Amino acid sequence: MPMSPQPLESRVEALEDRVTSLEALPARIDALELQIVQLRSEMHGEFSAVRAEIRELRGETRQLNEETQRQMREGDEETRRQMREGDEETRRQMRDGDAETRQLMRELNDETRRHMLVLHEEVVGRIALLQEGLVERRPRKKRKS
């Protein structure tokens, strides 16, 4: 079925409506363009702020790393100092202990010698007594004249 041709007046009105809505498009496009420009500006500002924060964090991190390294060096030096002091104290105690041990050994050695001398004299005395007893018990041989 063929369409009936629209009267010219209705066609003109439809065309006028379309032109009216098309006339509003440039204003809407301008508003959209303005929003895009504002969005770009805001995003640029935010990205710049993020970059600045990152730079600040890097600086803080660098400072923390340097501080940590400094503290570790100081702690390392302090540990080494304490170890040297401990080594020196241990060596001193060992020298003192060595000297004390040597002195005690000398004293014990002297005491052992005294005891051995006493025991030796006692044994020698007993042997002498035994020899005297043996001499007295033996019958004497008669001499030939």
C-alpha positions in Angstrom: 0.0 0.0 0.0 1.4 3.3 -1.0 1.6 5.9 1.7 -0.5 8.8 1.2 1.5 11.9 0.8 1.5 14.2 3.8 0.2 17.6 3.4 2.8 20.2 2.9 1.9 22.0 6.1 2.5 19.0 8.3 5.8 18.2 6.5 7.0 21.8 7.1 6.0 21.6 10.8 7.9 18.3 11.2 10.9 19.9 9.5 10.7 22.9 11.7 10.6 20.7 14.8 13.7 18.9 13.6 15.5 22.1 12.9 14.6 23.4 16.3 16.0 20.3 18.0 19.1 20.5 15.7 19.5 24.2 16.7 19.9 23.1 20.3 22.7 20.7 19.5 25.5 23.2 19.3 24.7 24.5 22.7 24.6 21.0 24.1 27.9 20.1 22.4 29.4 23.3 23.8 28.2 22.3 27.3 29.7 18.8 26.8 32.9 20.3 25.6 33.1 22.5 28.6 32.5 19.5 30.9 35.3 17.6 29.1 37.7 20.5 29.5 36.8 20.8 33.2 37.2 17.0 33.6 40.7 17.3 32.0 41.6 20.1 34.2 40.5 18.3 37.3 42.3 15.1 36.3 45.4 17.0 35.5 45.3 18.6 38.9 44.7 15.3 40.6 47.4 13.5 38.7 49.8 16.3 39.6 48.8 15.9 43.2 49.4 12.2 43.0 52.8 12.7 41.4 53.7 15.2 44.2 52.6 12.7 46.8 54.6 9.9 45.2 57.7 12.2 45.1 57.1 13.1 48.8 56.7 9.4 49.7 59.9 8.6 47.8 61.7 11.3 49.7 60.3 10.0 53.0 61.2 6.4 52.0 64.7 7.5 51.1 65.1 9.3 54.5 63.7 6.2 56.3 66.2 4.0 54.5 69.1 6.3 55.3 68.0 6.5 58.9 67.6 2.7 59.1 71.0 2.2 57.5 72.5 4.7 60.0 70.9 3.0 62.9 72.1 -0.4 61.7 75.7 0.9 61.3 75.5 2.3 64.8 74.0 -0.9 66.2 76.7 -2.9 64.3 79.4 -0.6 65.8 77.9 -0.9 69.3 77.7 -4.7 69.0 81.3 -4.9 67.9 82.4 -2.6 70.8 80.5 -4.8 73.2 82.0 -7.9 71.7 85.5 -6.4 72.1 84.8 -5.5 75.7 83.4 -9.0 76.3 86.5 -10.6 74.6 88.8 -8.4 76.7 86.9 -9.3 79.9 87.0 -13.0 79.0 90.7 -12.8 78.4 91.3 -11.0 81.7 89.2 -13.7 83.5 91.1 -16.4 81.8 94.5 -14.9 82.7 93.3 -14.4 86.3 91.9 -18.0 86.4 95.2 -19.3 84.8 97.3 -17.5 87.5 95.0 -18.8 90.3 95.2 -22.3 88.9 99.0 -22.2 88.7 99.2 -20.9 92.2 96.9 -23.6 93.5 98.8 -26.2 91.6 102.1 -25.0 93.2 100.5 -25.1 96.6 99.1 -28.6 96.1 102.4 -29.7 94.7 104.3 -28.4 97.7 101.8 -30.0 100.1 102.1 -33.3 98.2 105.9 -33.1 98.5 105.7 -32.5 102.2 103.4 -35.5 102.6 105.7 -37.6 100.5 108.7 -36.5 102.5 106.9 -37.4 105.8 105.8 -40.8 104.4 109.4 -41.4 103.1 110.9 -40.6 106.5 108.3 -42.8 108.1 109.1 -45.7 105.8 112.8 -45.2 106.3 112.2 -45.2 110.1 110.2 -48.4 109.9 112.8 -50.1 107.7 115.4 -49.1 110.3 113.3 -50.5 113.1 112.7 -53.7 111.2 116.4 -54.0 110.5 117.1 -53.5 114.2 114.6 -56.1 115.1 116.0 -58.6 112.7 119.5 -58.1 114.0 118.4 -58.7 117.5 116.6 -61.9 116.7 119.3 -63.5 114.7 121.5 -65.8 116.7 125.0 -64.8 116.7 127.6 -66.9 115.2 130.3 -68.1 117.3 133.7 -67.0 116.4 136.6 -69.3 116.0 139.5 -68.2 118.0 
